[in-house]
Amino acid sequence: MAFGNDNVCNERKKKFAIIGVSSLVLVAMVVAVAVGIGGSHRESKPESSHEGQISTTSKSIKAICQPTDYRETCEESLSKAAGNTTDPSKLVQAGFKVAIEALQNAVNNSATLKELAKDPMARQALDNCRELMDDAIAELEHSFDEIESFQVSKFEEYVNNLKVWLSAAITYQQTCLDGFENTTGPAGDKMKEFLMASNQLTSNGLAMVDGITSILKDLQIPGLTSRRLLEADDKFPSWVTAGKRKLLQETPATIKPEAIVAQDGSGQYKTIAEAVKNIPKKKNETFVLYIKEGVYKEQVILSRSHTHVLMIGDGPTKTKITGNLNYANGVQTFKTATVCKYYSCLENCYGEETNTK
């Protein structure tokens, strides 16, 4: 006869199964391919311990590189950087590391390219590239650290973060190259050549992470399969916390800001740029900046160290931020945004006018 205890046991078994399987998800590709290769090409003579380790490492590298677009680049780079490890997380980290090194090499080369850039727009493009490549390196470093601190219970969060950061790193590199369109001289072609390796390595890193996600979907593991970002009756993604949802639904009448910008002098600051300079760096709590009605003709830039900043205005027809930087007047498109956060420009920031909520 069975009562509640069966349910408890079943739940416990399910949890153990989830933990056990998800702990192996990162090695699933390695094991599957390594076993397949080992089973079909096993040599009759015994290998020495060292030879066996090298052989196993080689199989693991082939496995982890299986879903990538640039397999040869992947296998070659990991063979040099990974040593004799067969730990898939270490292999992925090694992939991120060589991508970072390739980007750093491109950054160093960009300084020497200035000698080739006689076109003013090409010189601007080179300056932008240095900034964009620093941004890409930061995203890859985030990814490296995320793999190192991996926790099974946060698998989905980790995978989503990795995809965002790696995709951003790829975008930054492409934006760098886009800046050389319609410029003269050899600097653009040289930069493309310098970025080829890092582009391929970053793309490979994204493919590795995406391969892990595909395995999850195939295994259909309860609690770990990909969830919908939006529920049918919810306008917020599921990863937005209850506290953040409440904050995003506030109005100027109900919210308590840390600082106020007002052109009439009724706030602490008269310009947004002045207020941004005084926002505390690297805060874990949301800093609310209330921008009162008015037309603010300025360029607002939030740096990487400006974390958790919320700007709220009196409405799209009352609080307006507008700028006039444009490509026709000799400014690269990358620098023409009216309002820009380090990771991405706000919606419509490339237009003439950006309205605040």
Secondary structure, 3 states (H helix, E strand, C coil): CCCHHHHHHHHHHHHHHHHHHHHHHHHHHHHHHHHHHHHHCCCCCCCCHHHHHHHHHHHHHHHHCCCCCCHHHHHHHHHHHCCCCCCHHHHHHHHHHHHHHHHHHHHHHHHHHCCCCCCHHHHHHHHHHHHHHHHHHHHHHHHHHHHHCCCHHHHHHHHHHHHHHHHHHHHHHHHHHHCCCCCCCCHHHHHHHHHHHHHHHHHHHHHHHHHHHHHHHHHCCCCCCCCCCECCCCCCECCCCHHHHHHHCCCCCCCCCCEEECCCCCCCECCHHHHHHCCCCCCCCCEEEEECCEEEECCEEECCCCCCEEEEECCCCCEEEECCCCHHHCCCHHHCCCEEECCCECCCCCCCEEECC
